[in-house]
């Protein structure tokens, strides 16, 4: 949930906006950000302090994505009357 009356950032990092909370991101946006973090960390392009911050952010994004996937799976089980079936491409079933 966005904070309507948050205090402005002051100090040397004032021009850098804080990242959006992972829980507020759509799955695709969170996954893309996570992929970028992984790419930067694997490339060894981040200093230690930034690597730790990236790891924390990546962990948040990963938990968020896993939760969204679990929620989608539960929704599919409900739609399938409590039984999740294997997807069979080309079976002609539309729901």
Secondary structure, DSSP 8 states (H G I E B T S, - for coil): ---TT-----STTTTS-----GGGS-HHHHHHHHHHHHHHHHTT-S-HHHHHHHHHHHHHHHHHHHHHHHHHHHHHHHHTTT------TTS----
